[in-house]
């Protein structure tokens, strides 16, 4: 096992061994673990999980991210591995997924961040033993990724990208994360009661259109915290984004749509709050605004502003998950 990470390995009593019948289940499997130590609140049981992988026979190579080193530096030899573990928040997972796109190597989105929305969408458990079971079962689904281009530079996202009120919410949540964890996003959303409004100019699959509002969200995965659907009809495997236009109002306009989406999931009848948002599908969208708006993708706020272009990358990544592909749709 190659170690290049810092951190303490827990005592044997805190890292239960794999069941004897599974002791050699990962024998001969090479696993690359890429870890972002800045993610979350530092309380992830990652060392216990890695000990379980070793106990199951895996050959681990661990690499710790630093702010100065681009992601591509960590995965130059990724073709030599059977599995990649992306241990960090959503930004770490999506960045690693984009760097290894179309490599056909399954990836575990290990939940070591604050919100871990990608892991929640994949319905991944949180305990080391249950995560080991996911790895041992080896069930992976092929999903789309998003690619975002800003000023000629490209990055990837698995969950969603946005400009406007959602980016402002993420900006305001940063100082609250350490004290409130995932609840920081809710508290920040409550501050967005009178967000800045502007005219957005879009080019959707080659067709131009404009609207006045507070933001644009480009969604690939469609579930917020606790796997509540943002809107209905979002699929991460259909080769299209769901674009959400946030018109005049505030970020809480999403709440009625979440209620409608839950009702649709439970077959409780027609929507009660139709018209709060506008949604449509697109393979590529260019977003510009009369006033430059901040950008976020997969929970990471960026210094760049609009304009940006987002394009879909069909079937670009294989994520491990205990559920079927159809259960990822909203």
Beta strands, then each sheet from edge to edge (+ up, - down):
strand 1: 30-35
strand 2: 59-64
strand 3: 83-88
strand 4: 107-111
strand 5: 140-150
strand 6: 153-157
strand 7: 160-164
strand 8: 198-204
strand 9: 207-219
strand 10: 241-247
strand 11: 278-282
strand 12: 284-289
strand 13: 294-297
strand 14: 300-305
strand 15: 308-320
sheet 1: 2+ 1+ 3+ 4+
sheet 2: 6+ 5- 15+ 12- 8+ 9- 7+ 13- 14+
sheet 3: 6+ 5- 15+ 12- 8+ 9- 10+ 11-
end
